[in-house]
Amino acid sequence: MPDVAIPYFSGRGHTRRLADEVAVALGDNGCNARLIDVARMTGTDWQALDAADAIVMGSPTYMGSAAAGFKTFMDATGDLWAEQRWADKLAAGFTVAIFPGGDKLVTLQQMFTFAMQHGMVWVGQDQIGAPVSPENPDINQSGVWLGLGAVSDRDKTQLIPPGDLETARRFGARIARAARRWADQEEGRYDHA
């Protein structure tokens, strides 16, 4: 079973809600998922990141970029970067903002660039929603392909709209497929046919 670490920063609970859905989907699809709140990092969390087959990053988009709390985590990996300790791990990212556009792409680009600097391999979004695929109403409603982009719900008991929660589950399932395939390839079990 591939190990997937999910380091996230959540200001008001929205990003944590997405992280939970991604983690459930990973678990349901043959991966061990570990949530890591970057505002409360421990030595064990850093060890889990080093041991993970994949790292799925989550941050809200605040003022057109990743939240400062998540950026602090990114900056703290300088020594890991110098050693390229995360090279060849899979990477993915998710974010949430108030607006459907909300400059979420900038946050995902920050995560992507961070992953590339660490020598990681990025997994993007594969879900096509309506109107292109009418059978998928409310799926990937922000039309984000670099990762998962969600909208925060005004209903604070819900935090994330149902369509974006389903998109998060599907994104987690995609990451699980990629992680299992990557792990099988590393073990020499992947059939190229």
N, CA and C atoms as a LAMMPS dump frame, in Angstrom:
ITEM: TIMESTEP
0
ITEM: NUMBER OF ATOMS
579
ITEM: BOX BOUNDS ff ff ff
-5.0000000000000000e+02 5.0000000000000000e+02
-5.0000000000000000e+02 5.0000000000000000e+02
-5.0000000000000000e+02 5.0000000000000000e+02
ITEM: ATOMS id mol type element x y z
1 1 1 N 0.836 -1.182 0
2 1 2 C 0 0 0
3 1 3 C 0.877 1.241 0
4 2 1 N 0.701 2.13 -0.974
5 2 2 C 1.467 3.376 -0.965
6 2 3 C 1.074 4.258 0.218
7 3 1 N 2.059 4.974 0.754
8 3 2 C 1.821 5.938 1.825
9 3 3 C 1.72 7.33 1.218
10 4 1 N 0.662 8.041 1.565
11 4 2 C 0.432 9.393 1.051
12 4 3 C 0.306 10.35 2.226
13 5 1 N 1.144 11.372 2.248
14 5 2 C 1.083 12.413 3.273
15 5 3 C 0.314 13.594 2.711
16 6 1 N -0.519 14.193 3.544
17 6 2 C -1.326 15.344 3.129
18 6 3 C -1.016 16.513 4.061
19 7 1 N 0.045 17.268 3.77
20 7 2 C 0.32 18.466 4.565
21 7 3 C -0.627 19.588 4.132
22 8 1 N -1.282 20.212 5.091
23 8 2 C -2.246 21.254 4.746
24 8 3 C -2.208 22.355 5.806
25 9 1 N -2.653 23.527 5.391
26 9 2 C -2.912 24.626 6.31
27 9 3 C -4.369 25.001 6.127
28 10 1 N -5.096 25.175 7.219
29 10 2 C -6.511 25.515 7.127
30 10 3 C -6.833 26.648 8.085
31 11 1 N -7.225 27.774 7.533
32 11 2 C -7.533 28.932 8.36
33 11 3 C -8.865 28.828 9.074
34 12 1 N -9.914 28.434 8.344
35 12 2 C -11.256 28.401 8.915
36 12 3 C -11.94 27.046 8.744
37 13 1 N -11.172 26.029 8.379
38 13 2 C -11.724 24.683 8.292
39 13 3 C -12.029 24.192 6.889
40 14 1 N -12.075 25.09 5.899
41 14 2 C -12.413 24.68 4.538
42 14 3 C -11.362 23.742 3.937
43 15 1 N -10.105 24.102 4.09
44 15 2 C -9.033 23.281 3.524
45 15 3 C -8.972 21.94 4.243
46 16 1 N -9.173 21.922 5.546
47 16 2 C -9.204 20.663 6.304
48 16 3 C -10.333 19.772 5.789
49 17 1 N -11.471 20.373 5.466
50 17 2 C -12.616 19.592 4.947
51 17 3 C -12.232 18.899 3.646
52 18 1 N -11.541 19.614 2.76
53 18 2 C -11.069 19.008 1.512
54 18 3 C -10.028 17.925 1.79
55 19 1 N -9.104 18.215 2.705
56 19 2 C -8.072 17.235 3.06
57 19 3 C -8.704 15.937 3.567
58 20 1 N -9.754 16.061 4.379
59 20 2 C -10.448 14.88 4.887
60 20 3 C -11.021 14.046 3.748
61 21 1 N -11.649 14.711 2.767
62 21 2 C -12.26 13.984 1.643
63 21 3 C -11.2 13.306 0.788
64 22 1 N -10.104 14 0.528
65 22 2 C -9.017 13.411 -0.247
66 22 3 C -8.47 12.192 0.502
67 23 1 N -8.288 12.314 1.82
68 23 2 C -7.757 11.213 2.63
69 23 3 C -8.682 10 2.612
70 24 1 N -9.974 10.22 2.717
71 24 2 C -10.935 9.114 2.678
72 24 3 C -10.848 8.403 1.332
73 25 1 N -10.8 9.169 0.25
74 25 2 C -10.721 8.562 -1.081
75 25 3 C -9.424 7.782 -1.255
76 26 1 N -8.332 8.3 -0.74
77 26 2 C -7.071 7.573 -0.802
78 26 3 C -7.188 6.243 -0.064
79 27 1 N -7.747 6.276 1.138
80 27 2 C -7.925 5.057 1.919
81 27 3 C -8.844 4.054 1.246
82 28 1 N -9.917 4.555 0.638
83 28 2 C -10.865 3.685 -0.06
84 28 3 C -10.265 3.077 -1.325
85 29 1 N -9.146 3.629 -1.785
86 29 2 C -8.543 3.192 -3.041
87 29 3 C -7.13 2.64 -2.851
88 30 1 N -6.891 2.039 -1.699
89 30 2 C -5.679 1.262 -1.505
90 30 3 C -4.439 2.013 -1.078
91 31 1 N -4.591 3.16 -0.428
92 31 2 C -3.435 3.908 0.075
93 31 3 C -3.583 4.171 1.566
94 32 1 N -2.46 4.328 2.239
95 32 2 C -2.452 4.809 3.619
96 32 3 C -2.314 6.323 3.558
97 33 1 N -3.276 7.044 4.107
98 33 2 C -3.242 8.505 4.081
99 33 3 C -2.979 9.045 5.477
100 34 1 N -2.105 10.058 5.548
101 34 2 C -1.8 10.705 6.825
102 34 3 C -1.988 12.204 6.662
103 35 1 N -2.904 12.77 7.429
104 35 2 C -3.115 14.213 7.45
105 35 3 C -2.065 14.867 8.335
106 36 1 N -1.491 15.979 7.85
107 36 2 C -0.468 16.704 8.606
108 36 3 C -0.828 18.185 8.602
109 37 1 N -1.213 18.697 9.75
110 37 2 C -1.499 20.127 9.897
111 37 3 C -0.159 20.851 10.019
112 38 1 N 0.21 21.621 8.998
113 38 2 C 1.541 22.239 8.989
114 38 3 C 1.7 23.309 10.065
115 39 1 N 0.622 23.739 10.677
116 39 2 C 0.72 24.71 11.775
117 39 3 C 1.139 24.029 13.081
118 40 1 N 1.138 22.681 13.081
119 40 2 C 1.47 21.919 14.289
120 40 3 C 2.434 20.773 13.971
121 41 1 N 3.422 21.036 13.16
122 41 2 C 4.359 20.004 12.705
123 41 3 C 5.164 19.411 13.865
124 42 1 N 5.353 18.095 13.813
125 42 2 C 6.203 17.395 14.779
126 42 3 C 7.309 16.672 14.003
127 43 1 N 8.267 16.151 14.72
128 43 2 C 9.314 15.357 14.086
129 43 3 C 8.747 14.143 13.373
130 44 1 N 7.715 13.544 13.967
131 44 2 C 7.062 12.391 13.347
132 44 3 C 6.418 12.777 12.018
133 45 1 N 5.859 13.988 11.945
134 45 2 C 5.266 14.463 10.688
135 45 3 C 6.328 14.596 9.597
136 46 1 N 7.489 15.15 9.953
137 46 2 C 8.575 15.283 8.972
138 46 3 C 9.044 13.905 8.506
139 47 1 N 9.103 12.953 9.423
140 47 2 C 9.494 11.591 9.051
141 47 3 C 8.467 10.968 8.105
142 48 1 N 7.187 11.234 8.36
143 48 2 C 6.132 10.707 7.493
144 48 3 C 6.239 11.298 6.089
145 49 1 N 6.566 12.58 6
146 49 2 C 6.751 13.204 4.69
147 49 3 C 7.929 12.568 3.955
148 50 1 N 9.023 12.341 4.659
149 50 2 C 10.195 11.706 4.046
150 50 3 C 9.879 10.29 3.563
151 51 1 N 9.059 9.56 4.303
152 51 2 C 8.748 8.17 3.977
153 51 3 C 7.631 8.032 2.948
154 52 1 N 6.86 9.082 2.711
155 52 2 C 5.694 8.997 1.837
156 52 3 C 6.08 8.72 0.389
157 53 1 N 5.201 7.983 -0.283
158 53 2 C 5.335 7.773 -1.73
159 53 3 C 4.797 8.974 -2.499
160 54 1 N 3.839 9.67 -1.898
161 54 2 C 3.221 10.846 -2.519
162 54 3 C 2.932 11.882 -1.443
163 55 1 N 2.998 13.152 -1.846
164 55 2 C 2.682 14.266 -0.952
165 55 3 C 1.628 15.113 -1.648
166 56 1 N 0.463 15.248 -1
167 56 2 C -0.651 16.024 -1.542
168 56 3 C -0.82 17.257 -0.667
169 57 1 N -0.528 18.431 -1.231
170 57 2 C -0.483 19.677 -0.464
171 57 3 C -1.812 20.424 -0.524
172 58 1 N -2.186 21.058 0.589
173 58 2 C -3.422 21.824 0.627
174 58 3 C -3.264 23.146 1.349
175 59 1 N -3.788 24.191 0.72
176 59 2 C -3.765 25.525 1.326
177 59 3 C -4.933 26.331 0.787
178 60 1 N -5.53 27.183 1.613
179 60 2 C -6.486 28.129 1.059
180 60 3 C -5.736 29.147 0.204
181 61 1 N -6.46 29.75 -0.696
182 61 2 C -5.904 30.86 -1.461
183 61 3 C -6.339 32.144 -0.771
184 62 1 N -5.364 32.86 -0.238
185 62 2 C -5.609 34.146 0.413
186 62 3 C -4.907 35.229 -0.402
187 63 1 N -5.633 36.227 -0.782
188 63 2 C -5.062 37.379 -1.48
189 63 3 C -4.187 36.95 -2.666
190 64 1 N -4.66 35.949 -3.415
191 64 2 C -4.011 35.544 -4.646
192 64 3 C -2.809 34.644 -4.504
193 65 1 N -2.63 33.997 -3.361
194 65 2 C -1.511 33.064 -3.218
195 65 3 C -1.78 32.122 -2.052
196 66 1 N -0.855 31.169 -1.86
197 66 2 C -0.981 30.249 -0.732
198 66 3 C -0.937 31.031 0.577
199 67 1 N -1.638 30.53 1.565
200 67 2 C -1.656 31.162 2.887
201 67 3 C -0.252 31.176 3.484
202 68 1 N 0.032 32.193 4.279
203 68 2 C 1.355 32.343 4.894
204 68 3 C 1.75 31.109 5.698
205 69 1 N 0.795 30.494 6.385
206 69 2 C 1.09 29.295 7.164
207 69 3 C 1.596 28.156 6.3
208 70 1 N 1.062 28.035 5.094
209 70 2 C 1.543 26.985 4.203
210 70 3 C 2.892 27.361 3.597
211 71 1 N 3.051 28.629 3.282
212 71 2 C 4.333 29.098 2.735
213 71 3 C 5.452 28.887 3.759
214 72 1 N 5.165 29.064 5.042
215 72 2 C 6.149 28.807 6.087
216 72 3 C 6.61 27.353 6.037
217 73 1 N 5.652 26.437 5.863
218 73 2 C 5.997 25.021 5.711
219 73 3 C 6.906 24.819 4.497
220 74 1 N 6.536 25.4 3.377
221 74 2 C 7.341 25.25 2.156
222 74 3 C 8.771 25.743 2.398
223 75 1 N 8.883 26.901 3.022
224 75 2 C 10.212 27.485 3.269
225 75 3 C 11.049 26.634 4.224
226 76 1 N 10.384 25.895 5.096
227 76 2 C 11.097 25.069 6.082
228 76 3 C 11.73 23.824 5.461
229 77 1 N 11.488 23.586 4.174
230 77 2 C 12.015 22.381 3.529
231 77 3 C 13.342 22.633 2.804
232 78 1 N 13.972 23.76 3.048
233 78 2 C 15.206 24.108 2.346
234 78 3 C 16.294 23.055 2.442
235 79 1 N 16.512 22.494 3.619
236 79 2 C 17.541 21.47 3.771
237 79 3 C 17.163 20.191 3.021
238 80 1 N 15.861 19.856 3.032
239 80 2 C 15.395 18.687 2.286
240 80 3 C 15.623 18.888 0.796
241 81 1 N 15.341 20.111 0.33
242 81 2 C 15.549 20.444 -1.081
243 81 3 C 17.021 20.291 -1.459
244 82 1 N 17.91 20.796 -0.622
245 82 2 C 19.344 20.736 -0.921
246 82 3 C 19.809 19.291 -1.077
247 83 1 N 19.174 18.373 -0.366
248 83 2 C 19.517 16.952 -0.456
249 83 3 C 18.656 16.202 -1.467
250 84 1 N 17.642 16.888 -2.029
251 84 2 C 16.669 16.28 -2.949
252 84 3 C 16.057 15.007 -2.357
253 85 1 N 15.702 15.085 -1.079
254 85 2 C 15.158 13.92 -0.371
255 85 3 C 13.76 13.529 -0.838
256 86 1 N 13.053 14.462 -1.47
257 86 2 C 11.714 14.138 -1.939
258 86 3 C 11.681 13.868 -3.439
259 87 1 N 12.824 13.803 -4.08
260 87 2 C 12.879 13.56 -5.525
261 87 3 C 12.169 12.247 -5.868
262 88 1 N 11.43 12.293 -6.948
263 88 2 C 10.695 11.158 -7.516
264 88 3 C 9.469 10.728 -6.724
265 89 1 N 9.11 11.467 -5.684
266 89 2 C 7.812 11.232 -5.039
267 89 3 C 6.738 11.858 -5.928
268 90 1 N 5.525 11.325 -5.873
269 90 2 C 4.409 11.971 -6.538
270 90 3 C 3.987 13.18 -5.714
271 91 1 N 3.456 14.188 -6.388
272 91 2 C 2.968 15.393 -5.713
273 91 3 C 1.658 15.824 -6.354
274 92 1 N 0.823 16.452 -5.57
275 92 2 C -0.433 17.025 -6.057
276 92 3 C -0.811 18.143 -5.096
277 93 1 N -1.817 18.934 -5.486
278 93 2 C -2.216 20.036 -4.624
279 93 3 C -3.685 20.378 -4.746
280 94 1 N -4.191 21.011 -3.691
281 94 2 C -5.575 21.475 -3.695
282 94 3 C -5.663 22.797 -2.946
283 95 1 N -6.667 23.571 -3.318
284 95 2 C -6.877 24.868 -2.686
285 95 3 C -8.356 25.213 -2.719
286 96 1 N -8.722 26.194 -1.921
287 96 2 C -10.101 26.66 -1.842
288 96 3 C -10.08 28.177 -1.712
289 97 1 N -11.055 28.818 -2.366
290 97 2 C -11.198 30.274 -2.289
291 97 3 C -12.683 30.618 -2.316
292 98 1 N -12.995 31.859 -2.036
293 98 2 C -14.393 32.29 -1.997
294 98 3 C -15.032 32.284 -3.377
295 99 1 N -14.298 32.714 -4.407
296 99 2 C -14.852 32.829 -5.749
297 99 3 C -14.508 31.606 -6.599
298 100 1 N -15.33 31.296 -7.617
299 100 2 C -15.007 30.169 -8.502
300 100 3 C -13.638 30.312 -9.17
301 101 1 N -13.268 31.516 -9.587
302 101 2 C -11.924 31.745 -10.124
303 101 3 C -10.982 31.942 -8.96
304 102 1 N -11.153 33.049 -8.287
305 102 2 C -10.475 33.313 -7.017
306 102 3 C -8.964 33.237 -7.033
307 103 1 N -8.337 33.275 -8.206
308 103 2 C -6.871 33.199 -8.322
309 103 3 C -6.302 31.933 -7.693
310 104 1 N -7.105 30.875 -7.653
311 104 2 C -6.655 29.592 -7.106
312 104 3 C -5.497 29.014 -7.914
313 105 1 N -5.49 29.315 -9.202
314 105 2 C -4.428 28.774 -10.053
315 105 3 C -3.053 29.231 -9.585
316 106 1 N -2.964 30.455 -9.055
317 106 2 C -1.674 30.959 -8.561
318 106 3 C -1.174 30.085 -7.407
319 107 1 N -2.057 29.715 -6.502
320 107 2 C -1.67 28.857 -5.379
321 107 3 C -1.206 27.494 -5.877
322 108 1 N -1.953 26.918 -6.818
323 108 2 C -1.558 25.617 -7.362
324 108 3 C -0.234 25.72 -8.124
325 109 1 N -0.006 26.836 -8.798
326 109 2 C 1.276 27.025 -9.483
327 109 3 C 2.426 27.111 -8.478
328 110 1 N 2.171 27.758 -7.333
329 110 2 C 3.198 27.798 -6.282
330 110 3 C 3.53 26.386 -5.81
331 111 1 N 2.505 25.584 -5.577
332 111 2 C 2.718 24.21 -5.13
333 111 3 C 3.444 23.396 -6.199
334 112 1 N 3.035 23.577 -7.45
335 112 2 C 3.665 22.865 -8.561
336 112 3 C 5.151 23.215 -8.666
337 113 1 N 5.455 24.504 -8.598
338 113 2 C 6.853 24.938 -8.68
339 113 3 C 7.652 24.391 -7.505
340 114 1 N 7.075 24.431 -6.324
341 114 2 C 7.699 23.857 -5.125
342 114 3 C 8.015 22.378 -5.351
343 115 1 N 7.034 21.636 -5.858
344 115 2 C 7.236 20.208 -6.124
345 115 3 C 8.327 19.991 -7.17
346 116 1 N 8.35 20.814 -8.209
347 116 2 C 9.365 20.661 -9.248
348 116 3 C 10.758 20.942 -8.691
349 117 1 N 10.866 21.927 -7.806
350 117 2 C 12.163 22.216 -7.198
351 117 3 C 12.653 21.046 -6.356
352 118 1 N 11.714 20.304 -5.792
353 118 2 C 12.066 19.126 -4.996
354 118 3 C 12.256 17.885 -5.871
355 119 1 N 12.106 18.009 -7.178
356 119 2 C 12.298 16.876 -8.076
357 119 3 C 11.143 15.896 -8.08
358 120 1 N 9.952 16.37 -7.707
359 120 2 C 8.786 15.497 -7.605
360 120 3 C 8.07 15.39 -8.951
361 121 1 N 7.113 14.48 -9.034
362 121 2 C 6.334 14.233 -10.24
363 121 3 C 4.882 14.616 -9.948
364 122 1 N 4.337 15.568 -10.698
365 122 2 C 3.028 16.164 -10.403
366 122 3 C 1.865 15.365 -10.996
367 123 1 N 0.784 15.259 -10.214
368 123 2 C -0.465 14.641 -10.658
369 123 3 C -1.54 15.73 -10.651
370 124 1 N -2.146 15.972 -11.803
371 124 2 C -3.185 16.999 -11.915
372 124 3 C -4.588 16.414 -11.866
373 125 1 N -5.543 17.259 -12.126
374 125 2 C -6.968 16.919 -12.111
375 125 3 C -7.357 16.248 -13.427
376 126 1 N -8.287 15.297 -13.383
377 126 2 C -8.76 14.648 -14.604
378 126 3 C -10.278 14.691 -14.762
379 127 1 N -10.975 15.448 -13.933
380 127 2 C -12.435 15.436 -13.942
381 127 3 C -13.018 16.53 -14.834
382 128 1 N -13.836 16.114 -15.789
383 128 2 C -14.522 17.046 -16.685
384 128 3 C -15.979 17.141 -16.233
385 129 1 N -16.379 18.323 -15.835
386 129 2 C -17.744 18.518 -15.369
387 129 3 C -18.64 19.108 -16.442
388 130 1 N -19.857 19.437 -16.033
389 130 2 C -20.81 20.096 -16.927
390 130 3 C -20.308 21.519 -17.179
391 131 1 N -20.565 22.118 -18.299
392 131 2 C -21.502 21.687 -19.336
393 131 3 C -20.899 20.71 -20.349
394 132 1 N -19.598 20.492 -20.358
395 132 2 C -18.99 19.568 -21.318
396 132 3 C -19.494 18.149 -21.085
397 133 1 N -19.519 17.725 -19.843
398 133 2 C -20.03 16.399 -19.477
399 133 3 C -21.272 16.587 -18.61
400 134 1 N -22.457 16.693 -19.233
401 134 2 C -23.686 16.959 -18.482
402 134 3 C -23.967 15.953 -17.372
403 135 1 N -23.42 14.73 -17.493
404 135 2 C -23.641 13.723 -16.46
405 135 3 C -22.834 14.011 -15.197
406 136 1 N -21.985 15.043 -15.218
407 136 2 C -21.165 15.429 -14.068
408 136 3 C -21.482 16.836 -13.574
409 137 1 N -22.721 17.104 -13.201
410 137 2 C -23.027 18.464 -12.718
411 137 3 C -22.246 18.771 -11.445
412 138 1 N -21.753 19.982 -11.351
413 138 2 C -21.04 20.488 -10.177
414 138 3 C -19.682 19.833 -9.929
415 139 1 N -19.18 19.029 -10.858
416 139 2 C -17.859 18.424 -10.734
417 139 3 C -16.839 19.362 -11.363
418 140 1 N -15.738 19.603 -10.674
419 140 2 C -14.685 20.518 -11.134
420 140 3 C -15.306 21.803 -11.679
421 141 1 N -16.2 22.383 -10.89
422 141 2 C -16.937 23.552 -11.356
423 141 3 C -16.063 24.784 -11.54
424 142 1 N -14.864 24.798 -10.97
425 142 2 C -13.943 25.908 -11.205
426 142 3 C -13.144 25.704 -12.489
427 143 1 N -13.201 24.513 -13.081
428 143 2 C -12.466 24.237 -14.304
429 143 3 C -10.965 24.304 -14.1
430 144 1 N -10.481 23.772 -12.983
431 144 2 C -9.059 23.788 -12.65
432 144 3 C -8.474 22.419 -12.986
433 145 1 N -7.361 22.4 -13.72
434 145 2 C -6.747 21.142 -14.139
435 145 3 C -5.409 20.878 -13.466
436 146 1 N -4.778 21.9 -12.94
437 146 2 C -3.467 21.729 -12.321
438 146 3 C -3.56 20.964 -11.001
439 147 1 N -4.714 20.999 -10.385
440 147 2 C -4.958 20.316 -9.127
441 147 3 C -6.428 20.423 -8.801
442 148 1 N -6.757 20.406 -7.525
443 148 2 C -8.145 20.546 -7.094
444 148 3 C -8.385 21.984 -6.658
445 149 1 N -9.349 22.633 -7.274
446 149 2 C -9.752 23.982 -6.885
447 149 3 C -11.202 23.958 -6.439
448 150 1 N -11.463 24.37 -5.227
449 150 2 C -12.818 24.341 -4.681
450 150 3 C -13.245 25.744 -4.26
451 151 1 N -14.544 25.871 -4.065
452 151 2 C -15.139 27.135 -3.638
453 151 3 C -15.638 26.956 -2.201
454 152 1 N -15.395 27.95 -1.356
455 152 2 C -15.917 27.859 0.007
456 152 3 C -17.409 28.17 -0.013
457 153 1 N -18.152 27.408 0.754
458 153 2 C -19.6 27.551 0.817
459 153 3 C -19.954 28.591 1.869
460 154 1 N -20.923 29.4 1.587
461 154 2 C -21.381 30.4 2.566
462 154 3 C -22.028 29.738 3.781
463 155 1 N -22.512 28.51 3.596
464 155 2 C -23.079 27.742 4.694
465 155 3 C -21.92 27.181 5.516
466 156 1 N -21.63 27.781 6.646
467 156 2 C -20.459 27.406 7.438
468 156 3 C -20.618 26.059 8.135
469 157 1 N -21.825 25.494 8.124
470 157 2 C -21.967 24.134 8.638
471 157 3 C -21.52 23.126 7.582
472 158 1 N -21.517 23.533 6.326
473 158 2 C -21.134 22.653 5.223
474 158 3 C -19.691 22.898 4.789
475 159 1 N -19.251 24.139 4.758
476 159 2 C -17.912 24.606 4.387
477 159 3 C -17.593 24.493 2.896
478 160 1 N -17.853 23.338 2.284
479 160 2 C -17.549 23.097 0.878
480 160 3 C -18.809 22.558 0.205
481 161 1 N -19.172 23.062 -0.988
482 161 2 C -20.368 22.545 -1.666
483 161 3 C -20.233 21.062 -2.033
484 162 1 N -21.355 20.342 -2.094
485 162 2 C -21.315 18.898 -2.377
486 162 3 C -20.549 18.534 -3.654
487 163 1 N -20.705 19.312 -4.716
488 163 2 C -19.995 19.008 -5.962
489 163 3 C -18.492 19.075 -5.811
490 164 1 N -18.005 20.041 -5.042
491 164 2 C -16.563 20.151 -4.814
492 164 3 C -16.057 19.054 -3.881
493 165 1 N -16.905 18.604 -2.949
494 165 2 C -16.518 17.474 -2.095
495 165 3 C -16.398 16.206 -2.927
496 166 1 N -17.337 16.012 -3.857
497 166 2 C -17.254 14.856 -4.745
498 166 3 C -16.029 14.964 -5.647
499 167 1 N -15.725 16.165 -6.12
500 167 2 C -14.523 16.359 -6.932
501 167 3 C -13.28 16.019 -6.113
502 168 1 N -13.267 16.377 -4.833
503 168 2 C -12.141 16.05 -3.949
504 168 3 C -11.989 14.542 -3.811
505 169 1 N -13.112 13.835 -3.672
506 169 2 C -13.049 12.372 -3.566
507 169 3 C -12.481 11.767 -4.852
508 170 1 N -12.935 12.281 -5.987
509 170 2 C -12.443 11.775 -7.272
510 170 3 C -10.963 12.116 -7.461
511 171 1 N -10.556 13.272 -6.982
512 171 2 C -9.146 13.661 -7.07
513 171 3 C -8.295 12.725 -6.202
514 172 1 N -8.783 12.425 -5.003
515 172 2 C -8.082 11.478 -4.14
516 172 3 C -7.974 10.105 -4.783
517 173 1 N -9.039 9.66 -5.462
518 173 2 C -9.01 8.366 -6.153
519 173 3 C -7.991 8.39 -7.288
520 174 1 N -7.907 9.51 -7.996
521 174 2 C -6.913 9.622 -9.08
522 174 3 C -5.496 9.54 -8.514
523 175 1 N -5.253 10.237 -7.428
524 175 2 C -3.921 10.21 -6.809
525 175 3 C -3.597 8.784 -6.35
526 176 1 N -4.606 8.087 -5.803
527 176 2 C -4.395 6.702 -5.362
528 176 3 C -4.013 5.814 -6.544
529 177 1 N -4.709 5.971 -7.669
530 177 2 C -4.361 5.17 -8.858
531 177 3 C -2.927 5.448 -9.283
532 178 1 N -2.573 6.725 -9.304
533 178 2 C -1.211 7.097 -9.714
534 178 3 C -0.182 6.551 -8.719
535 179 1 N -0.476 6.637 -7.432
536 179 2 C 0.468 6.169 -6.412
537 179 3 C 0.644 4.656 -6.488
538 180 1 N -0.459 3.933 -6.691
539 180 2 C -0.348 2.474 -6.811
540 180 3 C 0.434 2.098 -8.067
541 181 1 N 0.161 2.782 -9.154
542 181 2 C 0.874 2.504 -10.408
543 181 3 C 2.363 2.834 -10.263
544 182 1 N 2.652 3.974 -9.639
545 182 2 C 4.042 4.402 -9.437
546 182 3 C 4.774 3.402 -8.55
547 183 1 N 4.111 2.961 -7.475
548 183 2 C 4.72 1.991 -6.561
549 183 3 C 4.943 0.656 -7.279
550 184 1 N 3.974 0.225 -8.101
551 184 2 C 4.124 -1.02 -8.855
552 184 3 C 5.272 -0.925 -9.854
553 185 1 N 5.397 0.232 -10.495
554 185 2 C 6.48 0.433 -11.454
555 185 3 C 7.83 0.35 -10.745
556 186 1 N 7.911 0.965 -9.581
557 186 2 C 9.163 0.928 -8.813
558 186 3 C 9.501 -0.502 -8.393
559 187 1 N 8.457 -1.309 -8.147
560 187 2 C 8.663 -2.698 -7.745
561 187 3 C 8.832 -3.615 -8.95
562 188 1 N 8.691 -3.063 -10.168
563 188 2 C 8.814 -3.868 -11.37
564 188 3 C 7.579 -4.679 -11.706
565 189 1 N 6.414 -4.305 -11.104
566 189 2 C 5.191 -5.07 -11.328
567 189 3 C 4.284 -4.457 -12.37
568 190 1 N 4.596 -3.294 -12.891
569 190 2 C 3.699 -2.608 -13.812
570 190 3 C 3.802 -3.208 -15.198
571 191 1 N 2.662 -3.587 -15.755
572 191 2 C 2.596 -4.157 -17.102
573 191 3 C 2.406 -3.02 -18.092
574 192 1 N 3.342 -2.833 -18.971
575 192 2 C 3.295 -1.718 -19.944
576 192 3 C 2.331 -1.998 -21.103
577 193 1 N 1.804 -3.206 -21.21
578 193 2 C 0.953 -3.558 -22.342
579 193 3 C -0.402 -2.9 -22.263
